[in-house]
Amino acid sequence: MPSKKTARVQERRRVRMAPLRTRAKSSVSTARKLIGSSEIEAAAEAVTVAVVALDKAAQKGAIPRKNASRRKSRLMKQLESAKRD
């Protein structure tokens, strides 16, 4: 069980980071849905929004930097694959 101070700090950090993580996850899932539905123009915009959200979340420490990089890479790869088909 963490100390009372650690619990307070963890709660403040959770409240601060949760919206960043949520925004990143939501934008990634929206982009993936658009890629799957073959709406390439909208998907490209959604991927850009997702990349920005992931970068901001990583910059502020809500998700690890390499995690954001991996997600961006996979998302771009999916978009390029959809463009070719």
N, C-alpha and C positions, 0 to 999 in steps of 0.2 A: 504494500500500500504506500503510495507516495505521500510525502509530507503535505501539509496544508498549503504551503507556499507553492510547491511543485504542482499541486492540483489546480490552484488558481492560475498559474502561468499556462498550464496545458489547456485550460478552458478558454483563456483569452486567445491563445494561439489557434485553437480549433475554430473559434468563432471568426477569427480574421482570415483563416485559410480556406474554410469550407466553400465560400462563394467562388473563389478562384478555381478550386478543383471541380466544382459543379459546372461552372461555365466552360471549362476545358473539356470535360466529359461530354457535355451536351452538344458542344459545337463539333466534336469529333464524330459523335453518333449521327448528327444531322448530315454531316459531309458524307459519311459512309452510306446513309440511306439514299442520298441524291446520286452518289456514284453507282449504286446498285440499280437505281431506276433509269439509268442512262441519260440523265439530264446533265450533260457535260458542262454547259455554261453555268448553270446554277451550282453545280458541284465544284467547279473551279473557284467560284466566289466563296462557297462554304469552306473549302479547304484553306483558303487564305485567312478567313476568320478563325478557323480552328488553329492554324499555325500561330497566329497572334495570341490567342488565348493560352495556348500551351507555353509559348515563350514568356508571357507575363506570369503564369503560374510558376514556372521554373525560376524565373528571376526573383520572385518574392519568396521562394522556398516552399511553396505549397506542394510541389512534386519535385522529385529529383531531376537534375539537369539532363542526365542521360536517358531517363525515362521519357522526357519530353522529346528529346532528339529522336529516340526510337519510334515514338508514335508519329511524329512528323514524317519521318522517312517512310514508314509503312503507308501512311495516308497518301503521300505523293506518289508512291509506287502504284497504289491502287488507282489513283486518278490517271496516271499515264497509261496503265493497262487498259482502262476503260476508254480512253481516247483512241487507242489503236484499234479497238474492236468495232 
